Amino acid sequence: MALALAALALTGLPGASSSARAAPAGEAAGQPVGQVSGLPIPRYVSLKSDRVNLREGPSKEHRTSWVFLRAGLPVEITAEFDVWRRIRDSEGSEGWVLHSLLSGRRTALVTPWKKEKGVETRVYDAPGGHGAVRAMLQPNVIANVKSCDGAWCRVWGEGFKGYVAEGDLWGVYPGEKID
């Protein structure tokens, strides 16, 4: 009987102990997950629309503190409440947006912290900084992230395609792997 109950607990079938059920993927890896979506918190997403209101709280009754005017901009979800997500942008501004205005499509900003004129980031035709330079990108260019190996990301955008060092991107966690 004890073996049968243990088997039920491991499978998560009715009659199983709730404490033995499998945790969501993010939780199993030690990362917290959102109570609404079950997805990892924090996580990067992008803005779906070219006009997104950033609100002071999770409802339309809260004041709009900022309006984003750039579709594809990467943001980091830091909390969830019902249909609202608290986000942070690359400059540290935080507020709440409707989840329907966010996309799971991964994008990144190229070196948004570099403010000097003439600073550019190289896009290579192969990872590791080896190979030909395919493009030079100025700070704050939005790049679509196709994949990352933990050190280099394969990116593309208007007029460029290739590899950028992960450390030159805001919208990818250090050492993150994306397939």
DAUR-V364962 format. One record per residue. N is the residue number from 0. RES is the residue in one small letter. BURIAL is b if it has 24 or more other ideal C-beta (glycine too) atoms within 12 Angstrom, else e. D_LAST is the distance of its C-alpha to the last C-alpha in Angstrom with 1 decimal. Layout:
N/RES/BURIAL/D_LAST
N/RES/BURIAL/D_LAST
//
This chain:
0/m/e/43.6
1/a/e/41.6
2/l/e/39.2
3/a/e/38.8
4/l/e/38.1
5/a/e/35.5
6/a/e/33.8
7/l/e/33.8
8/a/e/32.4
9/l/e/29.4
10/t/e/28.6
11/g/e/29.1
12/l/e/31.7
13/p/e/34.7
14/g/e/37.1
15/a/e/34.5
16/s/e/34.7
17/s/e/32.4
18/s/e/31.7
19/a/e/30.1
20/r/e/27.6
21/a/e/23.9
22/a/e/22.5
23/p/e/19.6
24/a/e/16.1
25/g/e/16.3
26/e/e/19.9
27/a/e/19.4
28/a/e/17.3
29/g/e/20.2
30/q/e/18.8
31/p/e/21.1
32/v/e/20.2
33/g/b/22.0
34/q/e/25.1
35/v/e/24.6
36/s/b/21.0
37/g/e/20.0
38/l/b/16.8
39/p/b/16.4
40/i/b/19.0
41/p/b/18.5
42/r/b/15.3
43/y/b/14.6
44/v/b/15.1
45/s/b/17.1
46/l/b/20.6
47/k/b/21.1
48/s/e/24.6
49/d/e/26.6
50/r/e/29.0
51/v/b/28.0
52/n/b/30.7
53/l/b/30.0
54/r/b/32.5
55/e/e/34.3
56/g/e/33.8
57/p/e/32.0
58/s/e/34.4
59/k/e/35.8
60/e/e/39.0
61/h/e/37.5
62/r/e/38.2
63/t/e/35.6
64/s/e/35.1
65/w/b/32.8
66/v/e/31.5
67/f/b/28.2
68/l/e/28.6
69/r/e/25.2
70/a/e/22.7
71/g/b/19.1
72/l/b/20.1
73/p/b/17.7
74/v/b/19.4
75/e/b/18.9
76/i/b/20.1
77/t/b/22.5
78/a/b/24.4
79/e/b/25.1
80/f/e/28.4
81/d/e/28.9
82/v/e/27.4
83/w/b/27.2
84/r/b/24.5
85/r/b/25.6
86/i/b/23.6
87/r/b/23.9
88/d/b/23.5
89/s/b/23.1
90/e/e/26.9
91/g/e/27.1
92/s/e/28.7
93/e/b/28.2
94/g/b/29.2
95/w/b/28.5
96/v/b/27.1
97/l/b/26.9
98/h/b/23.5
99/s/e/24.0
100/l/b/23.8
101/l/b/20.2
102/s/b/16.9
103/g/e/13.5
104/r/e/12.3
105/r/b/11.0
106/t/b/13.5
107/a/b/15.2
108/l/b/18.7
109/v/b/19.7
110/t/b/22.1
111/p/b/24.0
112/w/e/26.2
113/k/e/27.7
114/k/e/30.9
115/e/e/32.9
116/k/e/33.6
117/g/e/32.4
118/v/e/29.3
119/e/e/26.3
120/t/b/22.8
121/r/b/21.9
122/v/b/19.1
123/y/b/18.9
124/d/e/18.1
125/a/e/16.4
126/p/e/14.7
127/g/e/17.4
128/g/e/19.9
129/h/e/21.3
130/g/e/22.2
131/a/e/23.6
132/v/e/23.2
133/r/e/22.1
134/a/b/22.9
135/m/e/24.4
136/l/b/23.3
137/q/b/25.6
138/p/b/24.9
139/n/b/23.6
140/v/b/21.9
141/i/b/19.0
142/a/b/15.8
143/n/b/13.0
144/v/b/9.7
145/k/b/7.3
146/s/e/5.0
147/c/b/6.8
148/d/e/8.1
149/g/e/10.7
150/a/e/13.2
151/w/b/12.2
152/c/b/10.1
153/r/b/10.0
154/v/b/12.1
155/w/b/14.7
156/g/b/17.8
157/e/e/21.4
158/g/e/22.6
159/f/b/19.7
160/k/e/16.5
161/g/b/15.2
162/y/b/14.1
163/v/b/15.4
164/a/b/16.0
165/e/b/14.1
166/g/e/17.7
167/d/b/18.8
168/l/b/16.6
169/w/b/17.7
170/g/b/15.0
171/v/b/12.6
172/y/b/13.9
173/p/e/15.2
174/g/e/13.1
175/e/b/10.1
176/k/e/6.7
177/i/b/3.8
178/d/e/0.0
//
